Amino acid sequence: MIFIDSSFFIGLVLETDKWHEQALKLIPKLEKSSKMVSGIIISETVTMVGSRSVGKAGKMVYDYIMEDCTVFSEEKSVYNDAIQTYLKYDGSLSFTDSVTLEIMDIFNIHEVVSFDSDFDKVNGVIRIH
């Protein structure tokens, strides 16, 4: 199982994004893997794609995620743990990234597909980019 960050989806969908070509190159590797996202990742992705393109593009990426990924719906306890992770990194990891790390820990996931180098600060996490 691999966790997928919003930066990958944004790069994949938006041809003007600086990570577009790199996101396309990652598709063959991801096709062979089970993928997980969270509700907060869906929200961030659809919002960013829609704001940088059009609503239909946001809907398209939403459909892709829902068809191709396992979606973890966060509970309050995940957020409570994530705020501790956020404080541990003194805000240098976003709250969304902190939630991602907590979910990865719950499912014993060690790989994240992301163009966000902040994940490189975390021991035991392999960032695929």
Order of alpha helices (4+ residues) and beta strands (2+ residues): beta-alpha-alpha-beta-alpha-alpha-beta-alpha-alpha-beta-beta
